Amino acid sequence: MKKTEARTGAILTIDLKALVDNWRLLRDRVAPRQCAAVVKADAYGLGMNRVAQALWNAGCKVFFVAQIEEATTLRKRLREAEIHVLNGLLEGTESDFLAQNLIPVLNDIHQIRAWTQFCGQTPRPCDIHLDTGMSRLGLSPEETEQLIADTDLCQALAPSLIMSHLACADSPNHKMNSGQLEEFTTLRQRLDAAGLRAPGSIANSSGIFLGADYHFDLARPGVAIYGVNPTPDNPNPMAQVVRLQAKILQVRTIDTPRAVGYGATHRVWGPSRIATVGVGYADGFLRTISNRGRAFIKDHRAPVVGRISMDLTTLDVTAVPEQLTQPGCMVDLIGPHSTVDDVAQAAGTIGYEILTGLGNRFLRVYSNGPGA
Ligand SMILES: *Cc1c(COP(=O)(O)O)cnc(C)c1O
């Protein structure tokens, strides 16, 4: 049976206009350089198909995903988009890349050799990923030297991009930023001299805000499109995209001292009201938010009290007008007064993890989209 407002314990609303406005803000910020969109992990939990379609309609032509499976799904939706696969060329998938017109990010020298061998006389689009400080994916400094020394290999490649990834872009004063920028610039010059020339890309969301030196030819923002603050030391320039409203299932009026929830970690002493809402850690409302987070009912604050359980969260609504706390009333767990970043802070994590952890049991509503 279909999820309906009556049947659901929570509504997740994804504001497609805010999403598109955010992408446009980033696009304008890097203009005249190009702006892509990273839509890996189901567009950071918000639904890749709907998100990518909205961005495509707004003029975004270049997309990044992590996995080839994600790229296959996206290709079905967007026949003309340029799709890059960050996790690289897994052995045996070369023909999938070719058949679906996907661009592999070549992350080591073996992947580079495998791709050139597979392509033979016809160089095909690929990205060369240089590791300049993450020690994660990308050519190690030794592999980059091997590539530079091998002019035949350099000339057999026709990359769409030479890219790298910043480790500390959200800390503008971190010395890693300028160090990686300098190394990337030098390596590109040396590859150029060896006959390998391609547009550059190093900026994720936060990297865009480090300034034009970091923009190169293409920026690859993800999280800022979805409303998370890419400049954590400053006010958020992005619009909120996500709202998570939970339904009040029951309200308990308490007159004599009593415990709330598993482990009895919260005690109520005086007269108070505790509302139980239908969202728990199985929905991505993390257990570390227990006794720390806060919800809002209109402008009224309702602290999370007691432990968050699998399907339920308890809120102290003593200070909230009673007519707003009846069973069936909705409470903002993520909303105008409690942003993804606020929830992340209460949970002791980052907005990325809150978004990608959002569960599948909500009624999902896409608002302000085409035709809305
Ligand atoms: C995820 C990712 C991005 C996007 O990063 P955000 O911080 O979400 O903007 C860009 N580049 C690479 C290589 C990534 O893995």
The ligand as a Gaussian input file, in Angstrom:
#p B3LYP/6-31G(d) Opt

LIG

0 1
 C       32.488000      13.464000      -2.564000
 C       33.503000      14.125000      -3.397000
 C       33.313000      15.445000      -3.827000
 C       32.196000      16.330000      -3.296000
 O       32.576000      16.767000      -2.008000
 P       31.667000      17.750000      -1.118000
 O       32.515000      18.025000       0.057000
 O       30.430000      17.006000      -0.800000
 O       31.410000      18.960000      -1.944000
 C       34.221000      15.978000      -4.734000
 N       35.274000      15.237000      -5.163000
 C       35.509000      13.983000      -4.742000
 C       36.694000      13.251000      -5.239000
 C       34.644000      13.385000      -3.829000
 O       34.882000      12.145000      -3.397000

